[in-house]
Amino acid sequence: MKKLLFAVSALAALALLAPSTGFAQHVHPNQVGLWEFSDGTGANGTFVVGDPVVVFLVLLKPEKDGIPYETINAFECQLNFNPAGNLFKLGEVFPPQAINVGDIGNIGMGYLEYIVGLGADYPVTSESVDLLAINFMHTAPGQIEVSLSPTSAPSIDGHMAYQSVEGDLRIMYSAGGEDGNPDDIPVWIFDGNATPIETESFGSVKALFR
């Protein structure tokens, strides 16, 4: 009976740690990454080749000193593609009234730069902010890793950032690894899947019961 109870308890713990695409359960504040869905859930990559794929840039749990923001009004970051080539940007959808002054014409050179003023207070919904939707087409098999880094002229030296409506500039941390380094663990992979933190934790717990 005790063994059965232990097994059931272990399975329940594993179920809580398993990643879910049904609703957001964000843990780490002020993280930004690329996801399948606009609330920061779903896959972190795609195996689709030759057809358009929409990828969402999402900020998770924007806050200051543990106090969540209800809205933000600007953000800045750069997407880096390694290797460059075999990938086209078909377009992007910004929030209403947003203006981007970054360089978004050089995906062939391996980067897209976003320095975006949202033009209005943009709401945080379910602990996430859908910053941008980008429509890509991957034209040939072979992995392309996407990582995040600061822009060419960051507002906070060496960091990605967003701005609250109060005017606070806050650091955005890459969901893939250490902030500010283009060689970080990727946040998205074409012809692959960047492993979410939650999946790694799930595997580590499973190993305890083998």
N, C-alpha and C positions, 0 to 999 in steps of 0.2 A: 504494500500500500504506500509506504514511504517512497519507494522507488518511482511508483506511478505519479505521485504528487510532485516529486522533483522533476520528472520529465515534462509534466504539464506546465509547471512553472517556468521551466527553461524555454519551452516552445512559446509561451506567452511573452516572455522577454524578447525572444527573437522576432516575434511578430511586431512588437512595438518599435524595434530598431530597423526593420526592413523598410526600404524606400517606398514611397507611395506617390502615385501621380494623381490621386483623387483630390487632395487638398494640401495646402502648404503647411509644413511644420518646420519653420526656419529656426536655426539655433544660433548662428553667429551673426552679430550685428554688422551693418555697414559693409556687406560683401556684395560684389557685383560679378555676374557671370553670364553665360549663354545657356539657354534652356529651350526645350521643345515647346513649352507652354508659357504663356505670358505672366503666370503667377510664380515663376521660378521653380517649376516642377517638371517632371518628365525626363527624357533622355538628354545626355550631354554630347550627342553625336548622331550621325546618320550614315547609313550605307547606301542611300539613294544616289544613283549616278544618272545624269542625263535628264532629270526632271527638276523643276523648281522646288526649293525647300525654304520655308520661313523659319528663321531663328530669332529668338527674343533675347534682347539684352535687358537684364532685370537687376535692380538693386534690392537687396534683402535687408529687412529690419533697420531702416535708417533711424538713428537715435543719437542722443548726446547724454552721456553719463547715466545710461539706463532709462532715460526718458524718451519715448518714441516720438518722432515727428509725425504730424498728420499730413503734411504736404512738403514738397520741395519745389525749387524753381530753376535749377540749372545743374548740369553735370558735364564732366570732361574725362575722356579716356581714349585710348588707341587700341584697335584690334590689330594683331600681328599674325601673319599667315606663313607657315613654314612646312614645306617649301612654297614659294610663290608659283603661280601658274595653275592651269587646269581648273580655275575657279572664277566665275563671273558674278558680279553683283548686279542683279536685275533691277533693284530699287530698294527703297526703304520707306517706312512709315513712321513719322515722328508724332509725338503728342500734338494736339491742336495748338496753334500759334507758336510752335517751336521754331527757332532759327539756329542753324548750324553754321559756324564760321570755320570749322575744321576742314582738313583736306580729305575728301572722300572720293577722289578720282584716281587713286593709285593702288588699287588692289593688285594690279599686275606687278607692282614693285614690292608687294608684301605687307601693305598696311592700309588701314582706314582710320582716319582721325575724326573724333567727334568732340566739338566744343559747343555745347548746346545750351542756349537760353530758352526756357520753356514758355516764357511770355505770360504765364499765369500760374497761380498756385496749383500744382499738380498733385492729386491726392495719393496717399499711401493706402492700398487696399489689401487686406489680409496679410499685413506685414511685408508687402512687396510693392515695388514701383516698376511698371512696364515702361522702360525708358525708350525703347526703340524696337521695331520689327524690321529685319533685313531679309530680303528675298535673294537667295543664292542659287546658282546652278553649278554643280560639280560635274565636269565634262569627261573625266577619264578616271579609271580605277587608280588607287594609290592614296595613302593617307596624307591629309593636310591638317596640321595642328593649328589651332587658334588660341593664342594667349592674349593677355591684356597688359597694358603698360601705361605710364603717363603720356600726355601729349607732348608735342614739341615745345610748348611754352606753358608748363603747368602752373596753376595758381598756387599750389602747395608744392614746393620744390621736391622733386623725386617721387611724387605721388599722384594717383588719380584722385578726383574730388567731386563732391556735389555740394550744393548750397541750399540751406534752409530758407524759408521765407523771412526769418529773422535776420538773415544775412550771414549766418554762421557758415564757414567753409569747413567741411568735414572730409576726412580721408575715406576713400573707397578702397577696400581691400579685395584683391583678386580671389575669387572662389576656387581658383586652381592652385594657388601656392603663395609664395612671398610676394607682397605688393611691390610694384615698381620695376620688376625684372622681366624683360621680354622672353627670357628663357625659362620662365616658370612652367610648372605642370599645366598643360592646356586646359582651358575651360570648355572646349568643343573640339571634336575631331570629325572631319569628313572621311568617310570610309573607315569608321571606327567609332569608339565611344569613350569619352573621358570619364574616368571612374569617380562618381560622387563620393564625398566623405561618408555619407550614410551607408553606402554599399560596403566600404572598407570596414566600417565598424561592425556591420552585420556578419561579414566573413570572419572577423576576429572572434566574435562571440561564438559562432558556430564551431570554431576550432577547439573551444574549451570543452565541448561535449563529444568529441570524436574518440 
